[in-house]
Amino acid sequence: MARDYEAELRQVLESTGKPVAPDPQIAAARPSTTEETPPTVEKGPEAVFSAKNLFVHHDSHPLVLDIKLIDKYKTDWFEWSPETLWREIMDDFRTPSISDHVKSKIQAVRTVHLSDWTFSKWEVFSIITQALNNNIPDFEIMRKPTISQLFAAVDIITMIRNDVEFSQEIQDWCGASMIDEGVIFAPQPIAFCQDEILAIQESIGAPVDPKPVQERWKSVASLPANEIVLEENPIDIQVAKLIVARDYMQMRRDQMKVQLEVLT
């Protein structure tokens, strides 16, 4: 039986007001700073997101674009060529152009809908991650994702589809990215790469124990944001990076909720 993409995305819309629970064992806590902030918005008519500049604004949320296109075209647009889709959008939504950022996000969400390669091939996952995080992918140079980008991308991808598990290849890629950032504990939504972090460290002769970081993460994340106090030691530095990543992920969810409200 064919999937009901519209119904599934409606469920996403209805859940956007719910707080993020990165780990079922801890309460949500959001510090006041983020690592990944949206690019500075230029002054002028495009400075504030609106229904009129949905397809021009650099910061239009991928899921908002996805929902809007499914509202208009159902799933027909999944099969259209990019040129056909851009022409239809400009005609139907009366927009004179579509920004490269928006095109990248639309192509990314379409790929997630249609292809399991997002969940199985690290090269595809990496490109999708950049597009979902407001970066125009470079197909010649592979960019290593930050922890914040991983959190947000996996969160968005699994909102679009939750019927496919991430492959060993993707788990290895995420685990290696975490290690490169100096973090050895992976909470939700990327907890699936924890075993790979340990395996990679073991393979290079530098085994690690993530429990101290995990315990510190739990204790800090359960506190109100204004009570979070971190020190300059190896464990707290890792926890700080995780807090920043989760805060960025929540910011993107809040952004989606606000934009959906603007469009309704």
C-alpha positions in Angstrom: 0.0 0.0 0.0 1.3 3.4 -0.9 2.5 5.7 1.9 0.3 8.6 2.9 3.1 11.3 2.9 0.6 14.1 3.5 -0.9 12.4 6.6 2.6 11.7 7.9 3.7 15.3 7.5 0.6 16.5 9.1 1.6 14.5 12.2 4.9 16.4 12.1 3.0 19.7 12.0 0.9 18.7 15.0 3.9 17.7 17.0 6.0 20.8 16.4 5.0 22.4 19.6 6.2 19.6 21.7 9.5 19.9 23.5 12.5 17.9 22.3 13.4 15.0 24.4 17.0 14.1 23.4 17.2 11.3 25.9 14.2 9.7 27.7 16.3 9.6 30.9 16.7 13.3 31.2 14.5 16.4 31.2 15.0 19.0 28.5 17.2 22.0 29.2 18.2 24.7 26.8 21.2 26.9 27.3 21.0 30.4 25.8 23.7 30.1 23.2 24.0 28.1 20.0 26.9 27.0 17.8 25.0 27.0 14.5 23.2 30.3 14.0 21.3 31.2 10.9 23.2 33.4 8.4 22.7 37.1 8.9 19.6 38.3 7.1 20.0 41.2 4.7 18.1 44.3 5.2 15.2 44.8 2.8 12.0 43.0 1.8 13.5 39.6 2.4 14.7 40.3 5.9 11.7 38.8 7.6 10.2 35.4 6.7 6.8 35.5 5.1 4.5 33.5 2.9 5.6 35.7 0.0 9.3 35.0 0.3 9.0 31.3 1.3 10.9 30.2 -1.8 13.4 33.1 -1.7 14.3 33.3 2.0 17.6 31.6 2.8 16.3 30.4 6.1 13.1 28.7 5.0 12.8 25.4 6.9 13.2 22.2 4.9 10.1 20.6 6.4 8.0 23.8 5.8 9.0 23.7 2.1 8.2 19.9 2.1 4.7 20.4 3.6 3.9 23.3 1.3 4.8 21.4 -1.8 2.9 18.3 -0.7 -0.1 20.6 0.1 0.0 21.9 -3.4 1.1 19.0 -5.5 0.6 15.9 -3.3 3.5 13.6 -4.2 3.5 14.3 -7.9 6.5 16.7 -7.5 8.7 13.8 -6.3 9.0 12.6 -9.9 9.3 16.0 -11.7 12.6 17.2 -13.1 14.2 20.1 -11.1 13.5 22.4 -14.1 9.8 21.5 -14.2 9.5 21.8 -10.4 11.1 25.3 -10.3 8.9 26.5 -13.2 5.7 25.2 -11.5 6.6 26.8 -8.2 7.3 30.2 -9.8 4.0 30.0 -11.7 1.8 28.7 -8.9 3.3 30.6 -6.0 3.9 33.8 -8.1 7.5 34.0 -7.0 10.0 35.6 -9.5 12.8 33.3 -8.4 13.9 30.5 -6.1 17.0 30.9 -4.0 19.8 28.3 -4.3 19.4 27.6 -0.6 15.8 26.7 -1.1 16.5 24.6 -4.2 19.1 22.6 -2.2 16.6 22.0 0.7 13.9 20.9 -1.7 16.2 18.5 -3.5 17.4 17.2 -0.1 13.9 16.4 1.3 12.9 14.9 -2.1 15.9 12.6 -1.9 14.9 11.5 1.6 11.4 10.7 0.5 12.5 8.7 -2.6 15.8 7.1 -1.8 17.1 4.9 1.0 20.6 6.1 0.0 20.1 8.9 2.6 20.1 6.1 5.2 22.7 3.8 3.7 25.5 5.8 1.9 27.6 8.2 3.9 28.3 10.4 0.8 24.6 11.0 0.3 23.9 11.5 4.0 26.7 14.0 4.2 25.3 16.1 1.3 21.8 15.9 2.7 23.1 17.0 6.1 24.7 20.2 4.6 21.6 21.1 2.6 19.2 20.7 5.6 21.5 23.0 7.6 21.3 26.0 5.3 24.5 25.2 3.3 24.6 24.7 -0.4 26.3 21.3 -0.9 29.6 21.2 -2.7 29.7 17.9 -4.7 33.5 18.3 -5.2 34.5 18.9 -1.6 33.0 16.8 1.2 32.3 18.9 4.4 32.6 17.2 7.7 29.4 17.8 9.7 29.5 19.5 13.1 27.7 17.9 16.0 25.0 20.5 15.8 24.5 19.8 12.1 24.2 16.1 12.8 21.6 16.6 15.5 19.5 18.9 13.3 19.8 16.8 10.1 19.0 13.5 11.8 16.0 15.1 13.5 14.7 16.5 10.3 15.4 13.3 8.3 13.6 11.1 10.8 10.6 13.5 10.8 10.3 12.9 7.0 10.9 9.1 7.3 11.1 6.8 10.3 10.7 3.6 8.3 14.4 3.0 7.6 17.3 2.5 10.0 20.7 4.1 9.4 23.2 1.7 8.0 26.5 0.7 9.5 28.2 3.0 7.0 26.2 6.0 8.3 26.8 5.0 11.9 30.5 4.9 11.3 30.5 8.3 9.6 28.6 9.9 12.5 30.8 8.2 15.0 34.0 9.4 13.3 32.5 12.9 13.1 31.8 12.9 16.8 35.4 11.7 17.6 36.8 14.4 15.3 34.9 16.9 17.5 36.4 15.4 20.6 33.2 14.0 21.9 32.9 10.3 22.9 29.2 10.1 24.1 26.4 10.3 21.6 22.9 11.0 23.0 19.7 11.1 21.0 19.0 11.8 18.2 22.4 10.3 17.2 22.7 7.6 19.9 22.8 5.0 17.1 26.6 5.8 16.6 27.7 5.2 20.2 28.9 1.7 19.6 30.9 2.9 16.5 32.6 5.6 18.6 33.8 2.9 21.0 34.8 0.6 18.2 36.8 3.3 16.4 38.6 4.2 19.5 39.4 0.6 20.2 40.7 0.0 16.7 43.2 2.8 17.0 44.4 1.5 20.4 42.8 4.3 22.4 39.8 2.8 24.1 37.5 5.2 25.9 34.8 5.1 28.6 31.8 7.3 27.8 30.1 6.8 31.1 31.6 9.9 32.9 30.5 12.1 30.0 27.1 10.4 29.9 26.6 10.9 33.7 27.7 14.5 33.5 25.4 15.1 30.5 22.4 13.8 32.4 23.1 15.8 35.5 23.6 19.1 33.6 20.7 18.6 31.2 18.2 18.1 34.0 18.9 21.6 35.4 17.2 24.8 34.3 19.4 26.7 31.8 20.2 29.5 34.2 21.6 27.0 36.7 24.0 25.2 34.2 27.6 25.7 35.3 30.4 24.0 33.3 34.1 23.9 34.0 37.0 23.8 31.7 37.8 20.1 32.0 37.7 17.4 29.3 34.3 16.1 30.4 32.5 19.4 30.7 33.9 20.6 27.4 32.3 17.6 25.7 29.0 18.2 27.5 29.1 21.9 26.5 29.3 20.8 22.8 26.3 18.4 23.3 24.2 21.1 24.9 25.0 23.6 22.1 24.0 20.9 19.5 20.7 20.1 21.2 19.9 23.8 21.6 20.5 24.3 17.9 18.3 21.4 17.1 15.5 22.8 19.3 16.0 26.2 17.6 15.4 24.7 14.2 12.2 23.0 15.5 11.0 26.3 16.9 11.9 27.9 13.6 9.7 25.3 11.8 6.8 25.9 14.1 6.9 29.7 13.7 7.1 29.4 9.9 4.2 27.0 9.8 2.2 29.4 11.8 3.1 32.2 9.5 1.9 30.2 6.5 -1.5 29.1 8.0 
